[in-house]
Amino acid sequence: MKVLTKNFVDALTVKQARERLNYGQLAEKTGVNSVTISRIINRKVDTAQERTFDKLNDWLLKEV
């Protein structure tokens, strides 16, 4: 399990807002379940499976 830092969740939220994506669209782009994304962004969880973290991190690092 990976710890989701405040900076990571903030970066995810900012990029999601910049691209004007809802949870479903973000789920399609990242390959992460929309419920999982919702729980992460709304800070209901503070850890994630390593592959979930990696998928979200890869999306964050992609240039637009």
mmCIF file of the N, C-alpha and C atoms, coordinates in Angstrom:
data_MODEL
# 
_entry.id   MODEL 
# 
loop_
_atom_site.group_PDB 
_atom_site.id 
_atom_site.type_symbol 
_atom_site.label_atom_id 
_atom_site.label_alt_id 
_atom_site.label_comp_id 
_atom_site.label_asym_id 
_atom_site.label_entity_id 
_atom_site.label_seq_id 
_atom_site.pdbx_PDB_ins_code 
_atom_site.Cartn_x 
_atom_site.Cartn_y 
_atom_site.Cartn_z 
_atom_site.occupancy 
_atom_site.B_iso_or_equiv 
_atom_site.pdbx_formal_charge 
_atom_site.auth_seq_id 
_atom_site.auth_comp_id 
_atom_site.auth_asym_id 
_atom_site.auth_atom_id 
_atom_site.pdbx_PDB_model_num 
ATOM 1   N N  . MET A 1 1  ? 0.838   -1.187 0.000   1.00 0.00 ? 1  MET A N  1 
ATOM 2   C CA . MET A 1 1  ? 0.000   0.000  0.000   1.00 0.00 ? 1  MET A CA 1 
ATOM 3   C C  . MET A 1 1  ? 0.885   1.254  0.000   1.00 0.00 ? 1  MET A C  1 
ATOM 4   N N  . LYS A 1 2  ? 0.436   2.233  -0.731  1.00 0.00 ? 2  LYS A N  1 
ATOM 5   C CA . LYS A 1 2  ? 1.145   3.512  -0.809  1.00 0.00 ? 2  LYS A CA 1 
ATOM 6   C C  . LYS A 1 2  ? 0.354   4.568  -0.052  1.00 0.00 ? 2  LYS A C  1 
ATOM 7   N N  . VAL A 1 3  ? 1.046   5.415  0.655   1.00 0.00 ? 3  VAL A N  1 
ATOM 8   C CA . VAL A 1 3  ? 0.413   6.520  1.366   1.00 0.00 ? 3  VAL A CA 1 
ATOM 9   C C  . VAL A 1 3  ? 0.154   7.647  0.376   1.00 0.00 ? 3  VAL A C  1 
ATOM 10  N N  . LEU A 1 4  ? -1.051  8.184  0.414   1.00 0.00 ? 4  LEU A N  1 
ATOM 11  C CA . LEU A 1 4  ? -1.426  9.289  -0.473  1.00 0.00 ? 4  LEU A CA 1 
ATOM 12  C C  . LEU A 1 4  ? -1.204  10.600 0.276   1.00 0.00 ? 4  LEU A C  1 
ATOM 13  N N  . THR A 1 5  ? -0.169  11.302 -0.111  1.00 0.00 ? 5  THR A N  1 
ATOM 14  C CA . THR A 1 5  ? 0.149   12.558 0.560   1.00 0.00 ? 5  THR A CA 1 
ATOM 15  C C  . THR A 1 5  ? -0.828  13.658 0.128   1.00 0.00 ? 5  THR A C  1 
ATOM 16  N N  . LYS A 1 6  ? -0.875  14.707 0.923   1.00 0.00 ? 6  LYS A N  1 
ATOM 17  C CA . LYS A 1 6  ? -1.722  15.852 0.606   1.00 0.00 ? 6  LYS A CA 1 
ATOM 18  C C  . LYS A 1 6  ? -1.301  16.459 -0.733  1.00 0.00 ? 6  LYS A C  1 
ATOM 19  N N  . ASN A 1 7  ? 0.000   16.558 -0.972  1.00 0.00 ? 7  ASN A N  1 
ATOM 20  C CA . ASN A 1 7  ? 0.502   17.114 -2.236  1.00 0.00 ? 7  ASN A CA 1 
ATOM 21  C C  . ASN A 1 7  ? 0.059   16.287 -3.434  1.00 0.00 ? 7  ASN A C  1 
ATOM 22  N N  . PHE A 1 8  ? 0.089   14.961 -3.296  1.00 0.00 ? 8  PHE A N  1 
ATOM 23  C CA . PHE A 1 8  ? -0.321  14.085 -4.396  1.00 0.00 ? 8  PHE A CA 1 
ATOM 24  C C  . PHE A 1 8  ? -1.800  14.272 -4.711  1.00 0.00 ? 8  PHE A C  1 
ATOM 25  N N  . VAL A 1 9  ? -2.633  14.259 -3.687  1.00 0.00 ? 9  VAL A N  1 
ATOM 26  C CA . VAL A 1 9  ? -4.080  14.419 -3.891  1.00 0.00 ? 9  VAL A CA 1 
ATOM 27  C C  . VAL A 1 9  ? -4.386  15.809 -4.433  1.00 0.00 ? 9  VAL A C  1 
ATOM 28  N N  . ASP A 1 10 ? -3.699  16.819 -3.940  1.00 0.00 ? 10 ASP A N  1 
ATOM 29  C CA . ASP A 1 10 ? -3.893  18.183 -4.453  1.00 0.00 ? 10 ASP A CA 1 
ATOM 30  C C  . ASP A 1 10 ? -3.524  18.268 -5.933  1.00 0.00 ? 10 ASP A C  1 
ATOM 31  N N  . ALA A 1 11 ? -2.408  17.655 -6.316  1.00 0.00 ? 11 ALA A N  1 
ATOM 32  C CA . ALA A 1 11 ? -1.978  17.671 -7.717  1.00 0.00 ? 11 ALA A CA 1 
ATOM 33  C C  . ALA A 1 11 ? -2.997  16.952 -8.596  1.00 0.00 ? 11 ALA A C  1 
ATOM 34  N N  . LEU A 1 12 ? -3.522  15.846 -8.106  1.00 0.00 ? 12 LEU A N  1 
ATOM 35  C CA . LEU A 1 12 ? -4.541  15.095 -8.839  1.00 0.00 ? 12 LEU A CA 1 
ATOM 36  C C  . LEU A 1 12 ? -5.793  15.940 -9.032  1.00 0.00 ? 12 LEU A C  1 
ATOM 37  N N  . THR A 1 13 ? -6.216  16.614 -7.995  1.00 0.00 ? 13 THR A N  1 
ATOM 38  C CA . THR A 1 13 ? -7.406  17.463 -8.050  1.00 0.00 ? 13 THR A CA 1 
ATOM 39  C C  . THR A 1 13 ? -7.213  18.629 -9.010  1.00 0.00 ? 13 THR A C  1 
ATOM 40  N N  . VAL A 1 14 ? -6.057  19.268 -8.963  1.00 0.00 ? 14 VAL A N  1 
ATOM 41  C CA . VAL A 1 14 ? -5.779  20.413 -9.830  1.00 0.00 ? 14 VAL A CA 1 
ATOM 42  C C  . VAL A 1 14 ? -5.765  19.985 -11.295 1.00 0.00 ? 14 VAL A C  1 
ATOM 43  N N  . LYS A 1 15 ? -5.079  18.873 -11.608 1.00 0.00 ? 15 LYS A N  1 
ATOM 44  C CA . LYS A 1 15 ? -5.021  18.437 -13.006 1.00 0.00 ? 15 LYS A CA 1 
ATOM 45  C C  . LYS A 1 15 ? -6.401  18.010 -13.498 1.00 0.00 ? 15 LYS A C  1 
ATOM 46  N N  . GLN A 1 16 ? -7.170  17.364 -12.632 1.00 0.00 ? 16 GLN A N  1 
ATOM 47  C CA . GLN A 1 16 ? -8.529  16.966 -13.007 1.00 0.00 ? 16 GLN A CA 1 
ATOM 48  C C  . GLN A 1 16 ? -9.358  18.205 -13.343 1.00 0.00 ? 16 GLN A C  1 
ATOM 49  N N  . ALA A 1 17 ? -9.247  19.238 -12.531 1.00 0.00 ? 17 ALA A N  1 
ATOM 50  C CA . ALA A 1 17 ? -10.002 20.472 -12.751 1.00 0.00 ? 17 ALA A CA 1 
ATOM 51  C C  . ALA A 1 17 ? -9.532  21.184 -14.019 1.00 0.00 ? 17 ALA A C  1 
ATOM 52  N N  . ARG A 1 18 ? -8.230  21.241 -14.234 1.00 0.00 ? 18 ARG A N  1 
ATOM 53  C CA . ARG A 1 18 ? -7.694  21.906 -15.433 1.00 0.00 ? 18 ARG A CA 1 
ATOM 54  C C  . ARG A 1 18 ? -8.191  21.249 -16.712 1.00 0.00 ? 18 ARG A C  1 
ATOM 55  N N  . GLU A 1 19 ? -8.290  19.918 -16.683 1.00 0.00 ? 19 GLU A N  1 
ATOM 56  C CA . GLU A 1 19 ? -8.751  19.201 -17.866 1.00 0.00 ? 19 GLU A CA 1 
ATOM 57  C C  . GLU A 1 19 ? -10.278 19.058 -17.896 1.00 0.00 ? 19 GLU A C  1 
ATOM 58  N N  . ARG A 1 20 ? -10.928 19.576 -16.865 1.00 0.00 ? 20 ARG A N  1 
ATOM 59  C CA . ARG A 1 20 ? -12.394 19.554 -16.757 1.00 0.00 ? 20 ARG A CA 1 
ATOM 60  C C  . ARG A 1 20 ? -12.957 18.143 -16.908 1.00 0.00 ? 20 ARG A C  1 
ATOM 61  N N  . LEU A 1 21 ? -12.407 17.230 -16.111 1.00 0.00 ? 21 LEU A N  1 
ATOM 62  C CA . LEU A 1 21 ? -12.821 15.831 -16.155 1.00 0.00 ? 21 LEU A CA 1 
ATOM 63  C C  . LEU A 1 21 ? -13.684 15.496 -14.950 1.00 0.00 ? 21 LEU A C  1 
ATOM 64  N N  . ASN A 1 22 ? -14.752 14.735 -15.170 1.00 0.00 ? 22 ASN A N  1 
ATOM 65  C CA . ASN A 1 22 ? -15.491 14.204 -14.027 1.00 0.00 ? 22 ASN A CA 1 
ATOM 66  C C  . ASN A 1 22 ? -14.833 12.881 -13.625 1.00 0.00 ? 22 ASN A C  1 
ATOM 67  N N  . TYR A 1 23 ? -15.328 12.265 -12.571 1.00 0.00 ? 23 TYR A N  1 
ATOM 68  C CA . TYR A 1 23 ? -14.693 11.039 -12.082 1.00 0.00 ? 23 TYR A CA 1 
ATOM 69  C C  . TYR A 1 23 ? -14.723 9.928  -13.126 1.00 0.00 ? 23 TYR A C  1 
ATOM 70  N N  . GLY A 1 24 ? -15.806 9.815  -13.869 1.00 0.00 ? 24 GLY A N  1 
ATOM 71  C CA . GLY A 1 24 ? -15.913 8.780  -14.901 1.00 0.00 ? 24 GLY A CA 1 
ATOM 72  C C  . GLY A 1 24 ? -14.894 8.970  -16.008 1.00 0.00 ? 24 GLY A C  1 
ATOM 73  N N  . GLN A 1 25 ? -14.731 10.195 -16.466 1.00 0.00 ? 25 GLN A N  1 
ATOM 74  C CA . GLN A 1 25 ? -13.758 10.488 -17.516 1.00 0.00 ? 25 GLN A CA 1 
ATOM 75  C C  . GLN A 1 25 ? -12.334 10.256 -17.024 1.00 0.00 ? 25 GLN A C  1 
ATOM 76  N N  . LEU A 1 26 ? -12.074 10.655 -15.789 1.00 0.00 ? 26 LEU A N  1 
ATOM 77  C CA . LEU A 1 26 ? -10.749 10.428 -15.213 1.00 0.00 ? 26 LEU A CA 1 
ATOM 78  C C  . LEU A 1 26 ? -10.478 8.931  -15.066 1.00 0.00 ? 26 LEU A C  1 
ATOM 79  N N  . ALA A 1 27 ? -11.504 8.184  -14.705 1.00 0.00 ? 27 ALA A N  1 
ATOM 80  C CA . ALA A 1 27 ? -11.370 6.726  -14.585 1.00 0.00 ? 27 ALA A CA 1 
ATOM 81  C C  . ALA A 1 27 ? -10.994 6.111  -15.926 1.00 0.00 ? 27 ALA A C  1 
ATOM 82  N N  . GLU A 1 28 ? -11.623 6.564  -17.004 1.00 0.00 ? 28 GLU A N  1 
ATOM 83  C CA . GLU A 1 28 ? -11.302 6.044  -18.335 1.00 0.00 ? 28 GLU A CA 1 
ATOM 84  C C  . GLU A 1 28 ? -9.866  6.364  -18.720 1.00 0.00 ? 28 GLU A C  1 
ATOM 85  N N  . LYS A 1 29 ? -9.425  7.571  -18.434 1.00 0.00 ? 29 LYS A N  1 
ATOM 86  C CA . LYS A 1 29 ? -8.072  7.985  -18.809 1.00 0.00 ? 29 LYS A CA 1 
ATOM 87  C C  . LYS A 1 29 ? -6.995  7.255  -18.013 1.00 0.00 ? 29 LYS A C  1 
ATOM 88  N N  . THR A 1 30 ? -7.272  6.972  -16.739 1.00 0.00 ? 30 THR A N  1 
ATOM 89  C CA . THR A 1 30 ? -6.249  6.389  -15.872 1.00 0.00 ? 30 THR A CA 1 
ATOM 90  C C  . THR A 1 30 ? -6.343  4.879  -15.720 1.00 0.00 ? 30 THR A C  1 
ATOM 91  N N  . GLY A 1 31 ? -7.520  4.317  -15.943 1.00 0.00 ? 31 GLY A N  1 
ATOM 92  C CA . GLY A 1 31 ? -7.709  2.890  -15.711 1.00 0.00 ? 31 GLY A CA 1 
ATOM 93  C C  . GLY A 1 31 ? -7.974  2.562  -14.256 1.00 0.00 ? 31 GLY A C  1 
ATOM 94  N N  . VAL A 1 32 ? -8.333  3.586  -13.475 1.00 0.00 ? 32 VAL A N  1 
ATOM 95  C CA . VAL A 1 32 ? -8.651  3.409  -12.059 1.00 0.00 ? 32 VAL A CA 1 
ATOM 96  C C  . VAL A 1 32 ? -10.157 3.566  -11.893 1.00 0.00 ? 32 VAL A C  1 
ATOM 97  N N  . ASN A 1 33 ? -10.762 2.738  -11.059 1.00 0.00 ? 33 ASN A N  1 
ATOM 98  C CA . ASN A 1 33 ? -12.199 2.768  -10.832 1.00 0.00 ? 33 ASN A CA 1 
ATOM 99  C C  . ASN A 1 33 ? -12.645 4.152  -10.369 1.00 0.00 ? 33 ASN A C  1 
ATOM 100 N N  . SER A 1 34 ? -13.789 4.620  -10.868 1.00 0.00 ? 34 SER A N  1 
ATOM 101 C CA . SER A 1 34 ? -14.270 5.966  -10.528 1.00 0.00 ? 34 SER A CA 1 
ATOM 102 C C  . SER A 1 34 ? -14.600 6.108  -9.041  1.00 0.00 ? 34 SER A C  1 
ATOM 103 N N  . VAL A 1 35 ? -15.061 5.038  -8.408  1.00 0.00 ? 35 VAL A N  1 
ATOM 104 C CA . VAL A 1 35 ? -15.341 5.096  -6.971  1.00 0.00 ? 35 VAL A CA 1 
ATOM 105 C C  . VAL A 1 35 ? -14.039 5.283  -6.196  1.00 0.00 ? 35 VAL A C  1 
ATOM 106 N N  . THR A 1 36 ? -12.999 4.595  -6.624  1.00 0.00 ? 36 THR A N  1 
ATOM 107 C CA . THR A 1 36 ? -11.687 4.736  -5.984  1.00 0.00 ? 36 THR A CA 1 
ATOM 108 C C  . THR A 1 36 ? -11.175 6.162  -6.141  1.00 0.00 ? 36 THR A C  1 
ATOM 109 N N  . ILE A 1 37 ? -11.322 6.714  -7.336  1.00 0.00 ? 37 ILE A N  1 
ATOM 110 C CA . ILE A 1 37 ? -10.890 8.092  -7.583  1.00 0.00 ? 37 ILE A CA 1 
ATOM 111 C C  . ILE A 1 37 ? -11.654 9.049  -6.681  1.00 0.00 ? 37 ILE A C  1 
ATOM 112 N N  . SER A 1 38 ? -12.959 8.868  -6.581  1.00 0.00 ? 38 SER A N  1 
ATOM 113 C CA . SER A 1 38 ? -13.785 9.722  -5.728  1.00 0.00 ? 38 SER A CA 1 
ATOM 114 C C  . SER A 1 38 ? -13.327 9.655  -4.274  1.00 0.00 ? 38 SER A C  1 
ATOM 115 N N  . ARG A 1 39 ? -13.058 8.465  -3.796  1.00 0.00 ? 39 ARG A N  1 
ATOM 116 C CA . ARG A 1 39 ? -12.629 8.307  -2.403  1.00 0.00 ? 39 ARG A CA 1 
ATOM 117 C C  . ARG A 1 39 ? -11.275 8.960  -2.154  1.00 0.00 ? 39 ARG A C  1 
ATOM 118 N N  . ILE A 1 40 ? -10.380 8.892  -3.144  1.00 0.00 ? 40 ILE A N  1 
ATOM 119 C CA . ILE A 1 40 ? -9.061  9.513  -2.998  1.00 0.00 ? 40 ILE A CA 1 
ATOM 120 C C  . ILE A 1 40 ? -9.191  11.033 -2.997  1.00 0.00 ? 40 ILE A C  1 
ATOM 121 N N  . ILE A 1 41 ? -9.904  11.583 -3.980  1.00 0.00 ? 41 ILE A N  1 
ATOM 122 C CA . ILE A 1 41 ? -10.020 13.037 -4.097  1.00 0.00 ? 41 ILE A CA 1 
ATOM 123 C C  . ILE A 1 41 ? -10.779 13.641 -2.917  1.00 0.00 ? 41 ILE A C  1 
ATOM 124 N N  . ASN A 1 42 ? -11.780 12.928 -2.413  1.00 0.00 ? 42 ASN A N  1 
ATOM 125 C CA . ASN A 1 42 ? -12.546 13.420 -1.267  1.00 0.00 ? 42 ASN A CA 1 
ATOM 126 C C  . ASN A 1 42 ? -11.913 13.054 0.072   1.00 0.00 ? 42 ASN A C  1 
ATOM 127 N N  . ARG A 1 43 ? -10.691 12.514 0.002   1.00 0.00 ? 43 ARG A N  1 
ATOM 128 C CA . ARG A 1 43 ? -9.877  12.187 1.175   1.00 0.00 ? 43 ARG A CA 1 
ATOM 129 C C  . ARG A 1 43 ? -10.567 11.243 2.160   1.00 0.00 ? 43 ARG A C  1 
ATOM 130 N N  . LYS A 1 44 ? -11.294 10.268 1.605   1.00 0.00 ? 44 LYS A N  1 
ATOM 131 C CA . LYS A 1 44 ? -11.934 9.235  2.436   1.00 0.00 ? 44 LYS A CA 1 
ATOM 132 C C  . LYS A 1 44 ? -10.932 8.126  2.756   1.00 0.00 ? 44 LYS A C  1 
ATOM 133 N N  . VAL A 1 45 ? -9.865  8.034  1.957   1.00 0.00 ? 45 VAL A N  1 
ATOM 134 C CA . VAL A 1 45 ? -8.814  7.038  2.176   1.00 0.00 ? 45 VAL A CA 1 
ATOM 135 C C  . VAL A 1 45 ? -7.470  7.755  2.177   1.00 0.00 ? 45 VAL A C  1 
ATOM 136 N N  . ASP A 1 46 ? -6.506  7.165  2.853   1.00 0.00 ? 46 ASP A N  1 
ATOM 137 C CA . ASP A 1 46 ? -5.180  7.783  2.845   1.00 0.00 ? 46 ASP A CA 1 
ATOM 138 C C  . ASP A 1 46 ? -4.095  6.839  2.340   1.00 0.00 ? 46 ASP A C  1 
ATOM 139 N N  . THR A 1 47 ? -4.522  5.664  1.849   1.00 0.00 ? 47 THR A N  1 
ATOM 140 C CA . THR A 1 47 ? -3.592  4.740  1.201   1.00 0.00 ? 47 THR A CA 1 
ATOM 141 C C  . THR A 1 47 ? -4.261  4.182  -0.059  1.00 0.00 ? 47 THR A C  1 
ATOM 142 N N  . ALA A 1 48 ? -3.443  3.674  -0.965  1.00 0.00 ? 48 ALA A N  1 
ATOM 143 C CA . ALA A 1 48 ? -3.947  3.053  -2.185  1.00 0.00 ? 48 ALA A CA 1 
ATOM 144 C C  . ALA A 1 48 ? -3.029  1.901  -2.548  1.00 0.00 ? 48 ALA A C  1 
ATOM 145 N N  . GLN A 1 49 ? -3.566  0.963  -3.305  1.00 0.00 ? 49 GLN A N  1 
ATOM 146 C CA . GLN A 1 49 ? -2.731  -0.123 -3.794  1.00 0.00 ? 49 GLN A CA 1 
ATOM 147 C C  . GLN A 1 49 ? -1.648  0.468  -4.683  1.00 0.00 ? 49 GLN A C  1 
ATOM 148 N N  . GLU A 1 50 ? -0.542  -0.220 -4.734  1.00 0.00 ? 50 GLU A N  1 
ATOM 149 C CA . GLU A 1 50 ? 0.598   0.302  -5.481  1.00 0.00 ? 50 GLU A CA 1 
ATOM 150 C C  . GLU A 1 50 ? 0.265   0.518  -6.956  1.00 0.00 ? 50 GLU A C  1 
ATOM 151 N N  . ARG A 1 51 ? -0.466  -0.407 -7.566  1.00 0.00 ? 51 ARG A N  1 
ATOM 152 C CA . ARG A 1 51 ? -0.768  -0.245 -8.996  1.00 0.00 ? 51 ARG A CA 1 
ATOM 153 C C  . ARG A 1 51 ? -1.738  0.906  -9.238  1.00 0.00 ? 51 ARG A C  1 
ATOM 154 N N  . THR A 1 52 ? -2.641  1.165  -8.291  1.00 0.00 ? 52 THR A N  1 
ATOM 155 C CA . THR A 1 52 ? -3.544  2.312  -8.401  1.00 0.00 ? 52 THR A CA 1 
ATOM 156 C C  . THR A 1 52 ? -2.740  3.602  -8.321  1.00 0.00 ? 52 THR A C  1 
ATOM 157 N N  . PHE A 1 53 ? -1.848  3.680  -7.349  1.00 0.00 ? 53 PHE A N  1 
ATOM 158 C CA . PHE A 1 53 ? -0.986  4.846  -7.205  1.00 0.00 ? 53 PHE A CA 1 
ATOM 159 C C  . PHE A 1 53 ? -0.163  5.068  -8.476  1.00 0.00 ? 53 PHE A C  1 
ATOM 160 N N  . ASP A 1 54 ? 0.410   3.982  -9.010  1.00 0.00 ? 54 ASP A N  1 
ATOM 161 C CA . ASP A 1 54 ? 1.245   4.093  -10.205 1.00 0.00 ? 54 ASP A CA 1 
ATOM 162 C C  . ASP A 1 54 ? 0.461   4.613  -11.402 1.00 0.00 ? 54 ASP A C  1 
ATOM 163 N N  . LYS A 1 55 ? -0.773  4.138  -11.583 1.00 0.00 ? 55 LYS A N  1 
ATOM 164 C CA . LYS A 1 55 ? -1.607  4.599  -12.699 1.00 0.00 ? 55 LYS A CA 1 
ATOM 165 C C  . LYS A 1 55 ? -1.903  6.089  -12.566 1.00 0.00 ? 55 LYS A C  1 
ATOM 166 N N  . LEU A 1 56 ? -2.267  6.513  -11.374 1.00 0.00 ? 56 LEU A N  1 
ATOM 167 C CA . LEU A 1 56 ? -2.574  7.929  -11.160 1.00 0.00 ? 56 LEU A CA 1 
ATOM 168 C C  . LEU A 1 56 ? -1.324  8.790  -11.306 1.00 0.00 ? 56 LEU A C  1 
ATOM 169 N N  . ASN A 1 57 ? -0.215  8.312  -10.787 1.00 0.00 ? 57 ASN A N  1 
ATOM 170 C CA . ASN A 1 57 ? 1.042   9.047  -10.886 1.00 0.00 ? 57 ASN A CA 1 
ATOM 171 C C  . ASN A 1 57 ? 1.487   9.172  -12.347 1.00 0.00 ? 57 ASN A C  1 
ATOM 172 N N  . ASP A 1 58 ? 1.358   8.100  -13.115 1.00 0.00 ? 58 ASP A N  1 
ATOM 173 C CA . ASP A 1 58 ? 1.692   8.158  -14.544 1.00 0.00 ? 58 ASP A CA 1 
ATOM 174 C C  . ASP A 1 58 ? 0.845   9.192  -15.258 1.00 0.00 ? 58 ASP A C  1 
ATOM 175 N N  . TRP A 1 59 ? -0.443  9.260  -14.934 1.00 0.00 ? 59 TRP A N  1 
ATOM 176 C CA . TRP A 1 59 ? -1.329  10.247 -15.556 1.00 0.00 ? 59 TRP A CA 1 
ATOM 177 C C  . TRP A 1 59 ? -0.920  11.660 -15.165 1.00 0.00 ? 59 TRP A C  1 
ATOM 178 N N  . LEU A 1 60 ? -0.546  11.844 -13.914 1.00 0.00 ? 60 LEU A N  1 
ATOM 179 C CA . LEU A 1 60 ? -0.107  13.160 -13.452 1.00 0.00 ? 60 LEU A CA 1 
ATOM 180 C C  . LEU A 1 60 ? 1.156   13.623 -14.179 1.00 0.00 ? 60 LEU A C  1 
ATOM 181 N N  . LEU A 1 61 ? 2.047   12.702 -14.470 1.00 0.00 ? 61 LEU A N  1 
ATOM 182 C CA . LEU A 1 61 ? 3.321   13.047 -15.079 1.00 0.00 ? 61 LEU A CA 1 
ATOM 183 C C  . LEU A 1 61 ? 3.240   13.230 -16.593 1.00 0.00 ? 61 LEU A C  1 
ATOM 184 N N  . LYS A 1 62 ? 2.124   12.797 -17.206 1.00 0.00 ? 62 LYS A N  1 
ATOM 185 C CA . LYS A 1 62 ? 1.960   12.961 -18.655 1.00 0.00 ? 62 LYS A CA 1 
ATOM 186 C C  . LYS A 1 62 ? 1.806   14.422 -19.005 1.00 0.00 ? 62 LYS A C  1 
ATOM 187 N N  . GLU A 1 63 ? 2.464   14.831 -20.074 1.00 0.00 ? 63 GLU A N  1 
ATOM 188 C CA . GLU A 1 63 ? 2.320   16.195 -20.567 1.00 0.00 ? 63 GLU A CA 1 
ATOM 189 C C  . GLU A 1 63 ? 1.026   16.295 -21.363 1.00 0.00 ? 63 GLU A C  1 
ATOM 190 N N  . VAL A 1 64 ? 0.367   17.427 -21.243 1.00 0.00 ? 64 VAL A N  1 
ATOM 191 C CA . VAL A 1 64 ? -0.890  17.644 -21.974 1.00 0.00 ? 64 VAL A CA 1 
ATOM 192 C C  . VAL A 1 64 ? -0.601  18.295 -23.294 1.00 0.00 ? 64 VAL A C  1 
# 
